[in-house]
Structures are given as C-alpha cells and as structure tokens.
Amino acid sequence: MELVRLQQYHIDPKKEKVMSNNDEWKEWEEAWEDEGVSLEVRKNRGSGFLQTRVTGTIKCPSDKLWKILTTPDGYMEMMPKTLESEHIDESPRKKQLWCYQRLDGGPSSDRDYTLFVKWSVKETKQGKKYARNWNVDNAKGPDPVKGVVRVEVNEGTWTLTPVKGKKTKLEQVSYFEPGGSLWAMVANPLLKEGAKDLFRNLKEKFPD
C-alpha cells in the first residue's frame, strides 16, 4: 500500500525513505524574536542544514491570508526572491497541486524545483483553519534549466489558525537543502533570513 501511495503521488520511494530517515536533528533553539514573531532553528546532524520554524500573529483573517499565500501572484509579492511560481497541475477536489518555482539564488546560482502540495481546511469557532504541506516532486515538473541548480529537498508546512480580532496565527516549518556547491555554513544564515522575510513582509502589509 505504501508503494502504491508513492506511485500515485509521483514520489520516488527511495527519496521518500531518505527524507523520512533524515530526522536526526539537534534540539530546537530560539534564534530571533521581534514584534511577536519568533524563529526557532534546529540542525540536521547529517546534512548540517537548518530546519526553521517561524510563528507569529498576522492582523489578517485566515481566509484572506490563505488566498495571498496560495496564489502565485500573492506569494511572489510576499516573497520577492521567488522569480517564478506556477501551478502546473491542480485538483481542488483532492486538495492537491503541483507547483513549479524558481528562486533568485544570489549570491549563488538560481534554484528551481517542483513541489507536490496537499492542504486541508477545518471549520472552527473563529473561522477556517488551514494546513498545507509540501515536498519535492521534480518528475512532475519541467526539465532542468542550464545554469539553474535543481533542488532535491524542500519540505515544509503552513498552519493558519484563526484567532480573535480577525487575526491569524501563522506557523511555517521548512527544511530546504539548496544543493549545488553551497555549503551549510554559508546557506544557513540565508535560510534564517528567508524564513523571516515572509513574516516581515506580511507584517508590513498588515501592520498591528
């Protein structure tokens, strides 16, 4: 049954095994806090790259925030280092899609990948609670581009929980291995800044 699931979602079983075993982490550490937004990080003992967890409350209803984060134009506005974002296949009934993205890789080469994304929606007293998770599925996307590094590991979650005052508690957990020749000691500060960027931009758009 597990192999059938992986084939259904076009996920390489070998890659799934690597990712599922890629969980030898150090403890979470507080890395930054400002204006109600907190960043925690933990290092993968095998790769040396950081996983990030950012939590904060945004003065925006969950429905509106969800639409911004999950439409290509809205996401690119909040994450300007995203050069391309395209939904190449989508099934709203199954609550899943495939999304191709290309990132400005400065100071290194651009990065690109195709993500398999699933989401869920749950009604609460305060409004709709949304959850979204993703992982790489490059076989579903376009061929590699010369001069662009194809990312093989990019996985994470968003959780949008409505709270009083038409606000949303947003949590993002992300693990990204940039590939190429970018060492962890160089990439990790960039990963932390990238994790904070989304919340900074949302706070600027929806000030408290």
KAVEN-V221192 format. One line per field, one symbol per residue. phi: phi as a letter, one per 40 degrees, with the letter a starting at -180 (. if undefined). A space follows every 10 residues. Layout:
phi->???
This chain:
phi->.ccccccccg bcdccdcccc ccbcbcccbc baaafgbbbb bacccccgcc cbbbbabbca cccccdcccb bdccccccbc cccaabccaa bdccfaabbc bbbccdcbcd baabbcbbaa bbcbcchcbb babaacaccc bccdbdgbcc cbbabiabbb bcbdgfbbcb bbbabbbcgg bccccccccc ccccccddcd cccccbcc
